[in-house]
Amino acid sequence: MRQSPQDAPQQGRGLTAIDAITALLVILLAVQVWLLSATLDAFLAGHTETALPGAIVSGVLCAACCAMYVFIKRVDRDARLPR
């Protein structure tokens, strides 16, 4: 199925949004991996007070990444729908 010329800007906006959210996801996941490794290192060194805050922040980052994934799926679906 061919797309009409007026569908191209909508698809372009969708792809731009997907690219931006993907870049943000990569950054957030890198921060989450760093946070978990730093928290685990501190916990194994005997600083048990850092375990709970690290786990809570990691859970918040995970929830944010999941929400962004759902957003990407919705934008992708909307960009592919014929108008």
Sine and cosine of phi, psi and omega as CSV:
sin_phi,cos_phi,sin_psi,cos_psi,sin_omega,cos_omega
0.00,0.00,0.77,-0.64,0.02,-1.00
-1.00,0.03,0.56,-0.83,0.02,-1.00
-1.00,-0.08,0.53,-0.85,0.06,-1.00
-0.98,0.17,0.34,-0.94,-0.02,-1.00
-0.87,0.49,-0.48,0.88,0.00,-1.00
-0.96,0.27,-0.27,0.96,0.06,-1.00
-0.98,0.19,-0.36,0.93,-0.05,-1.00
-0.87,0.49,-0.71,0.71,0.02,-1.00
-0.89,0.46,-0.61,0.79,0.02,-1.00
-0.90,0.44,-0.69,0.73,0.01,-1.00
-0.92,0.38,-0.59,0.81,0.04,-1.00
-0.90,0.44,-0.66,0.75,0.05,-1.00
-0.91,0.43,-0.63,0.78,0.03,-1.00
-0.89,0.45,-0.68,0.73,0.00,-1.00
-0.93,0.37,-0.59,0.81,0.05,-1.00
-0.90,0.43,-0.68,0.74,0.03,-1.00
-0.90,0.43,-0.65,0.76,0.01,-1.00
-0.90,0.44,-0.68,0.74,0.02,-1.00
-0.89,0.46,-0.68,0.73,-0.02,-1.00
-0.91,0.41,-0.70,0.71,0.00,-1.00
-0.92,0.38,-0.59,0.81,0.04,-1.00
-0.90,0.45,-0.67,0.75,0.05,-1.00
-0.89,0.46,-0.68,0.74,0.03,-1.00
-0.91,0.42,-0.61,0.79,0.05,-1.00
-0.88,0.47,-0.68,0.73,0.02,-1.00
-0.88,0.48,-0.69,0.72,0.01,-1.00
-0.90,0.44,-0.73,0.69,-0.02,-1.00
-0.90,0.43,-0.63,0.78,0.02,-1.00
-0.93,0.37,-0.59,0.81,0.07,-1.00
-0.91,0.42,-0.66,0.75,0.06,-1.00
-0.90,0.44,-0.64,0.77,0.00,-1.00
-0.91,0.42,-0.67,0.74,0.03,-1.00
-0.89,0.45,-0.68,0.73,0.03,-1.00
-0.89,0.46,-0.69,0.72,-0.01,-1.00
-0.88,0.48,-0.72,0.70,0.00,-1.00
-0.90,0.43,-0.65,0.76,0.01,-1.00
-0.93,0.36,-0.62,0.78,0.04,-1.00
-0.92,0.38,-0.64,0.77,0.02,-1.00
-0.91,0.41,-0.69,0.73,0.01,-1.00
-0.91,0.42,-0.64,0.76,0.03,-1.00
-0.89,0.46,-0.70,0.72,0.02,-1.00
-0.91,0.41,-0.64,0.77,0.01,-1.00
-0.90,0.44,-0.69,0.73,0.00,-1.00
-0.94,0.33,-0.36,0.93,0.06,-1.00
-0.99,0.12,-0.05,1.00,0.05,-1.00
0.97,-0.24,0.00,1.00,0.01,-1.00
-1.00,-0.03,0.98,0.21,-0.11,-0.99
-0.95,0.31,-0.28,0.96,-0.02,-1.00
-0.94,0.34,-0.24,0.97,-0.01,-1.00
-1.00,0.02,-0.19,0.98,-0.10,-0.99
-0.92,0.39,-0.75,0.66,-0.06,-1.00
-0.92,0.39,-0.74,0.67,0.04,-1.00
-0.88,0.48,-0.62,0.79,0.03,-1.00
-0.90,0.44,-0.65,0.76,0.02,-1.00
-0.92,0.39,-0.62,0.78,0.01,-1.00
-0.91,0.41,-0.73,0.68,0.00,-1.00
-0.90,0.43,-0.63,0.78,0.04,-1.00
-0.90,0.44,-0.63,0.78,0.06,-1.00
-0.90,0.43,-0.63,0.78,0.04,-1.00
-0.91,0.43,-0.68,0.74,0.04,-1.00
-0.89,0.45,-0.64,0.77,0.03,-1.00
-0.89,0.45,-0.68,0.73,0.03,-1.00
-0.89,0.45,-0.64,0.77,0.03,-1.00
-0.90,0.43,-0.66,0.75,0.02,-1.00
-0.91,0.42,-0.64,0.77,0.04,-1.00
-0.91,0.42,-0.65,0.76,0.03,-1.00
-0.90,0.43,-0.64,0.77,0.03,-1.00
-0.92,0.39,-0.58,0.82,0.05,-1.00
-0.89,0.45,-0.69,0.72,0.04,-1.00
-0.89,0.46,-0.64,0.77,0.04,-1.00
-0.89,0.46,-0.69,0.73,0.02,-1.00
-0.88,0.48,-0.70,0.71,0.01,-1.00
-0.87,0.49,-0.66,0.75,-0.01,-1.00
-0.93,0.37,-0.68,0.73,0.01,-1.00
-0.91,0.42,-0.66,0.75,0.01,-1.00
-0.89,0.45,-0.70,0.71,0.02,-1.00
-0.89,0.46,-0.68,0.73,-0.01,-1.00
-0.93,0.38,-0.57,0.82,0.00,-1.00
-0.95,0.31,-0.47,0.88,-0.02,-1.00
-1.00,0.08,-0.31,0.95,-0.02,-1.00
-0.93,0.37,0.71,-0.70,0.07,-1.00
-0.95,0.32,0.60,-0.80,-0.01,-1.00
-0.99,-0.11,0.00,0.00,0.00,0.00
